[in-house]
Amino acid sequence: MNTTQLECFSSVANNLNFARAAEELHITQPAVTHQINTLENELGTKLFKRTTRLVELTPEGLRFLTDARHILQLMRSARAKLSDYDSDNVSFFAIGCHSTTELALFPPILRELLQKYPNLHPNLRTVPFRSLENLLEDSSLDVIFDFKPEIHSKKNIVYEEMIQAKLMFVLPKSHPYAHKDMLTAEDLENERLILQEPHHIPPTLFEFQRPFVDSHFYKDLYFCDNSESALTMVKAGLGVTMLMDIRPLREELLCYVPFTYPLSLSYGVHYRKQQKTTLFKDFLEIAGKIFARMGDSSAYDTYYK
């Protein structure tokens, strides 16, 4: 496996077109095809379904795409370090999370960290649920933000809580229930529900939403891949959704109403036991301080507005 193969694979995956990938890479289309064929032979699997009209990723190709992009990113970073005569002064720090929504948590942390490390080079990555912990274990990420699992599958990973996220139902501000202090199961009996797929949410939230699935007609249920899609559908007036609420991630156009059942989950930072750099310790201290201020409305406005 080489860089050319991975560059060709990534470009074809982005464009789903061999001719456009060839133009992007400034090589011939047969050369792109050759690189993809040799890569598939090495991996022992087909990465693309190809017809005269259509190119699409196979399930194996989709799984490999995250790894391929990660390998390319590491190689480019390594080249940059070697070519920069002052690279010893550059502070690289990789942070992972599951959704683009969670990226909104990082600006105030990075701003303060940048004051201490002017040459900070953060690498922010959003990765599917199953891949994130593996990238942390193999040192591709320094920390990840996620909910606390019931049991850590990796023994060398430590968890530190930043905040307790509470269950909320999310409604349009024009919804009749938007003024309520709390929602009950009876309130939701005739509501269309927008739910996230089981493998995209914490197991505790999945178990909580199961009775609602059983009690609603299928026509009154919508399923989404992620919270961004669910909130978009709420804004469109298709129904209401439930999520574990972290205040800085709230959408201004929506209303967040608690449920009678007081469900909460621990949300925080996961890192390797051997992670002991000064940069990491400063990051952890700054993150803890900023999350602690989330309950203070004046501090919240200062950091997140």
Backbone torsions as a table, in degrees:
resi	resn	phi	psi	omega
1	MET	NA	131.5	-179.0
2	ASN	-133.5	173.1	-176.2
3	THR	-61.1	-40.5	-178.0
4	THR	-61.1	-42.8	178.6
5	GLN	-60.4	-44.8	-177.8
6	LEU	-69.3	-38.0	176.7
7	GLU	-62.3	-42.7	179.3
8	CYS	-65.8	-44.4	178.9
9	PHE	-60.0	-46.5	-179.2
10	SER	-62.9	-41.5	-178.3
11	SER	-67.8	-43.5	177.8
12	VAL	-64.6	-39.0	178.6
13	ALA	-63.0	-36.8	179.1
14	ASN	-70.6	-41.3	-173.3
15	ASN	-94.8	-22.3	-172.6
16	LEU	49.5	40.8	-178.5
17	ASN	-160.0	121.8	-176.2
18	PHE	-70.4	-36.4	-178.9
19	ALA	-66.3	-43.4	179.2
20	ARG	-66.5	-37.2	177.4
21	ALA	-62.5	-40.7	178.9
22	ALA	-62.6	-42.4	177.5
23	GLU	-62.6	-42.7	-178.4
24	GLU	-64.1	-36.0	-176.6
25	LEU	-93.3	-5.8	180.0
26	HIS	61.2	41.1	172.7
27	ILE	-133.4	176.2	-178.1
28	THR	-80.9	157.7	178.5
29	GLN	-63.3	-41.9	176.4
30	PRO	-58.9	-32.6	179.1
31	ALA	-67.1	-39.6	177.2
32	VAL	-63.7	-46.5	179.5
33	THR	-58.6	-42.8	179.7
34	HIS	-61.6	-43.6	-179.0
35	GLN	-65.1	-39.4	178.8
36	ILE	-66.9	-43.0	-179.9
37	ASN	-61.3	-44.9	-179.2
38	THR	-67.1	-36.2	177.7
39	LEU	-65.3	-44.5	178.2
40	GLU	-61.9	-38.2	178.2
41	ASN	-65.0	-40.9	179.4
42	GLU	-65.7	-40.9	-177.7
43	LEU	-80.7	-17.4	179.5
44	GLY	72.3	28.2	179.7
45	THR	-155.8	155.9	176.3
46	LYS	-83.3	131.7	180.0
47	LEU	-97.0	-23.3	-178.7
48	PHE	-133.1	146.2	165.3
49	LYS	-94.1	124.5	-175.0
50	ARG	-124.8	127.4	171.0
51	THR	-128.7	179.5	178.8
52	THR	-66.7	-21.3	-176.9
53	ARG	-110.2	-19.5	-166.9
54	LEU	-142.1	141.5	169.7
55	VAL	-126.7	127.1	176.8
56	GLU	-145.4	154.2	179.9
57	LEU	-72.3	139.4	170.4
58	THR	-77.9	166.3	174.9
59	PRO	-55.6	-37.1	177.7
60	GLU	-67.2	-39.1	178.3
61	GLY	-64.9	-38.6	179.1
62	LEU	-65.4	-40.5	178.4
63	ARG	-67.3	-36.6	-177.2
64	PHE	-75.3	-22.7	-174.6
65	LEU	-59.3	-43.9	179.4
66	THR	-60.3	-44.1	179.9
67	ASP	-65.8	-42.0	-178.7
68	ALA	-62.6	-44.6	179.3
69	ARG	-66.1	-35.8	178.5
70	HIS	-65.9	-43.3	178.5
71	ILE	-61.0	-44.9	179.3
72	LEU	-62.4	-40.2	-179.9
73	GLN	-64.7	-42.2	178.3
74	LEU	-62.9	-40.7	-179.0
75	MET	-67.1	-40.1	178.3
76	ARG	-66.8	-39.2	178.3
77	SER	-64.4	-41.0	179.1
78	ALA	-63.1	-41.5	178.0
79	ARG	-62.3	-42.7	-178.9
80	ALA	-62.4	-40.3	179.4
81	LYS	-63.8	-41.7	-177.2
82	LEU	-72.2	-31.5	-176.9
83	SER	-85.1	-13.3	-177.4
84	ASP	-95.9	112.6	-176.6
85	TYR	-63.1	-20.8	-177.6
86	ASP	-106.1	24.9	-172.0
87	SER	-63.7	-23.3	-179.8
88	ASP	-63.7	-21.3	-179.1
89	ASN	-92.1	-4.1	-179.7
90	VAL	-85.5	133.2	-178.6
91	SER	-107.4	102.1	178.8
92	PHE	-87.1	137.0	-178.8
93	PHE	-150.4	120.1	-174.7
94	ALA	-107.6	125.3	-178.0
95	ILE	-119.3	133.3	179.6
96	GLY	-119.4	151.2	173.7
97	CYS	-153.0	176.1	-174.0
98	HIS	-92.0	-23.5	-173.5
99	SER	-140.1	157.0	177.0
100	THR	-66.2	-25.8	177.7
101	THR	-59.6	-41.0	-177.8
102	GLU	-66.9	-18.7	178.5
103	LEU	-60.4	-23.0	179.4
104	ALA	-65.3	-16.2	178.7
105	LEU	-76.3	-20.8	-166.6
106	PHE	-86.9	-30.1	-175.7
107	PRO	-52.5	-48.2	-179.0
108	PRO	-65.9	-32.9	177.1
109	ILE	-66.5	-46.4	-178.2
110	LEU	-68.4	-35.1	178.2
111	ARG	-60.0	-45.4	-178.6
112	GLU	-71.6	-37.3	178.8
113	LEU	-66.3	-34.1	-179.9
114	LEU	-65.9	-28.3	177.2
115	GLN	-64.9	-32.3	179.5
116	LYS	-89.0	-27.0	-177.5
117	TYR	-129.7	83.0	-176.5
118	PRO	-59.6	-25.1	179.7
119	ASN	-99.2	26.9	178.2
120	LEU	-63.9	132.0	175.5
121	HIS	-121.1	86.5	-179.7
122	PRO	-75.8	146.4	174.2
123	ASN	-122.7	109.1	-176.3
124	LEU	-100.8	126.1	-175.8
125	ARG	-130.5	132.4	171.9
126	THR	-105.4	124.1	-170.3
127	VAL	-134.9	144.3	177.1
128	PRO	-56.0	159.1	-173.0
129	PHE	-53.3	-45.4	-171.6
130	ARG	-74.4	-21.2	-174.3
131	SER	-92.1	-23.3	-168.3
132	LEU	-62.7	-47.7	-177.3
133	GLU	-65.8	-33.9	178.1
134	ASN	-63.7	-39.6	179.4
135	LEU	-67.8	-31.4	176.3
136	LEU	-69.9	-42.3	-177.5
137	GLU	-65.0	-37.9	-178.2
138	ASP	-89.3	14.4	174.9
139	SER	71.4	13.7	174.6
140	SER	-72.7	-25.5	175.0
141	LEU	-122.0	146.7	175.9
142	ASP	-85.8	-39.5	178.1
143	VAL	-146.1	157.6	169.7
144	ILE	-132.1	147.0	173.7
145	PHE	-100.1	128.7	-178.3
146	ASP	-167.7	168.2	173.3
147	PHE	-72.3	154.9	179.6
148	LYS	-73.0	126.1	177.6
149	PRO	-77.3	160.0	176.8
150	GLU	-64.4	-41.0	176.3
151	ILE	-139.4	130.5	177.0
152	HIS	-75.4	127.0	179.4
153	SER	-76.0	-16.8	179.6
154	LYS	-112.3	121.6	-173.6
155	LYS	-71.5	-22.6	-176.2
156	ASN	-93.3	13.8	-178.4
157	ILE	-107.9	134.1	-178.9
158	VAL	-107.9	146.0	177.1
159	TYR	-118.0	137.1	175.0
160	GLU	-130.6	122.6	-177.1
161	GLU	-70.0	139.1	174.4
162	MET	-108.6	-35.1	-175.1
163	ILE	-162.0	156.3	171.1
164	GLN	-97.3	118.0	178.9
165	ALA	-91.5	131.0	-176.3
166	LYS	-104.0	148.1	178.1
167	LEU	-66.6	130.7	176.1
168	MET	-136.0	148.3	167.6
169	PHE	-98.4	136.8	-174.9
170	VAL	-110.5	126.4	-175.7
171	LEU	-131.0	157.5	169.3
172	PRO	-64.3	151.0	-179.4
173	LYS	-65.5	-18.3	179.2
174	SER	-87.1	-2.3	-177.0
175	HIS	-69.6	143.1	-179.9
176	PRO	-57.8	-26.7	-179.2
177	TYR	-90.0	-0.6	-174.8
178	ALA	-61.9	-25.0	-177.6
179	HIS	-85.8	-9.7	-173.7
180	LYS	-73.6	148.8	177.4
181	ASP	-79.4	-23.4	-176.2
182	MET	-160.2	147.3	177.7
183	LEU	-106.6	148.3	177.0
184	THR	-113.6	168.5	177.0
185	ALA	-61.1	-35.5	179.3
186	GLU	-64.5	-37.4	178.5
187	ASP	-59.0	-31.5	-171.2
188	LEU	-96.6	-1.0	-176.0
189	GLU	-57.8	-38.8	-176.3
190	ASN	-106.8	13.7	179.5
191	GLU	-91.1	142.2	170.8
192	ARG	-76.6	131.9	-174.7
193	LEU	-108.9	136.7	176.8
194	ILE	-109.6	113.5	-172.4
195	LEU	-119.1	154.1	176.3
196	GLN	-93.3	150.4	179.3
197	GLU	-61.0	146.9	-175.0
198	PRO	-54.1	-39.5	-175.5
199	HIS	-79.3	2.5	178.5
200	HIS	-110.4	5.1	-178.3
201	ILE	-133.9	159.9	176.3
202	PRO	-60.1	144.6	-179.1
203	PRO	-54.8	-35.4	-179.9
204	THR	-62.8	-41.2	178.5
205	LEU	-68.9	-36.9	177.4
206	PHE	-60.4	-45.4	179.6
207	GLU	-64.3	-34.5	179.5
208	PHE	-67.1	-38.9	-175.1
209	GLN	-82.1	-11.9	-178.1
210	ARG	-58.1	-45.7	178.7
211	PRO	-60.5	-31.9	178.5
212	PHE	-68.3	-36.6	177.2
213	VAL	-64.3	-43.0	-178.7
214	ASP	-67.4	-30.4	-174.1
215	SER	-92.4	-5.2	-178.9
216	HIS	-110.2	148.6	171.7
217	PHE	-68.7	149.4	-177.2
218	TYR	-58.6	-33.3	-178.3
219	LYS	-66.0	-17.5	-179.2
220	ASP	-101.1	13.8	179.7
221	LEU	-121.8	135.8	173.1
222	TYR	-122.8	140.8	179.3
223	PHE	-119.5	135.3	-176.8
224	CYS	-125.4	158.5	178.5
225	ASP	-76.8	-27.2	-173.5
226	ASN	-154.8	172.0	-177.1
227	SER	-67.7	-33.0	179.2
228	GLU	-59.6	-45.0	179.1
229	SER	-65.6	-40.5	-179.6
230	ALA	-62.2	-44.8	-179.1
231	LEU	-68.1	-33.7	176.0
232	THR	-62.1	-41.5	179.5
233	MET	-69.1	-34.0	175.0
234	VAL	-62.5	-45.6	179.4
235	LYS	-60.1	-32.3	-179.5
236	ALA	-78.2	-6.2	178.3
237	GLY	84.7	18.4	-178.1
238	LEU	-79.1	-18.7	-179.3
239	GLY	164.6	-160.3	178.3
240	VAL	-120.7	157.2	178.8
241	THR	-129.9	168.1	176.7
242	MET	-123.9	143.5	177.1
243	LEU	-156.2	166.5	174.3
244	MET	-86.4	117.0	-166.9
245	ASP	-86.4	126.6	170.4
246	ILE	-120.9	115.9	-164.9
247	ARG	-51.7	-45.9	-178.9
248	PRO	-63.8	-14.6	-179.0
249	LEU	-92.3	1.4	-178.5
250	ARG	-67.4	146.4	176.2
251	GLU	-91.7	131.4	-176.6
252	GLU	-64.0	-29.5	-176.1
253	LEU	-81.4	-2.3	-174.8
254	LEU	-118.0	162.7	-179.6
255	CYS	-115.4	136.0	-176.5
256	TYR	-112.7	116.4	-175.3
257	VAL	-122.0	128.0	179.7
258	PRO	-69.6	163.1	179.1
259	PHE	-105.5	158.9	-179.0
260	THR	-62.5	-29.8	178.4
261	TYR	-85.1	116.6	-171.4
262	PRO	-82.4	68.6	179.5
263	LEU	-80.2	134.5	174.5
264	SER	-142.4	152.2	179.8
265	LEU	-132.3	146.0	177.6
266	SER	-79.0	130.4	178.7
267	TYR	-123.9	134.3	-177.9
268	GLY	-171.5	-151.3	-172.0
269	VAL	-110.8	134.4	174.5
270	HIS	-110.9	138.2	-179.9
271	TYR	-154.3	163.8	-179.8
272	ARG	-75.1	146.1	-178.7
273	LYS	-57.6	-35.7	-175.4
274	GLN	-84.1	6.2	-179.7
275	GLN	-76.0	102.3	-173.1
276	LYS	-134.1	17.2	-179.0
277	THR	-69.2	157.6	177.9
278	THR	-63.0	-39.8	177.9
279	LEU	-59.1	-44.8	-180.0
280	PHE	-63.1	-44.3	-179.7
281	LYS	-62.4	-40.3	177.2
282	ASP	-66.0	-41.0	177.8
283	PHE	-58.9	-46.8	-177.6
284	LEU	-63.4	-40.5	179.1
285	GLU	-65.6	-45.1	-179.6
286	ILE	-65.1	-44.7	179.7
287	ALA	-60.7	-44.4	179.6
288	GLY	-61.9	-40.4	-179.4
289	LYS	-65.8	-42.7	-176.9
290	ILE	-72.1	-39.5	177.1
291	PHE	-65.4	-35.2	179.1
292	ALA	-64.0	-26.6	-178.7
293	ARG	-83.7	-4.0	-177.1
294	MET	-62.4	-28.1	179.9
295	GLY	-79.6	-10.7	179.6
296	ASP	-96.1	112.6	-173.7
297	SER	-60.7	-38.6	-179.0
298	SER	-68.7	-41.2	177.4
299	ALA	-67.8	-36.7	177.8
300	TYR	-58.8	-46.2	179.6
301	ASP	-63.4	-37.6	-179.3
302	THR	-64.5	-42.3	-172.6
303	TYR	-86.7	-30.6	-169.5
304	TYR	-118.7	-0.1	-179.8
305	LYS	-102.4	NA	NA
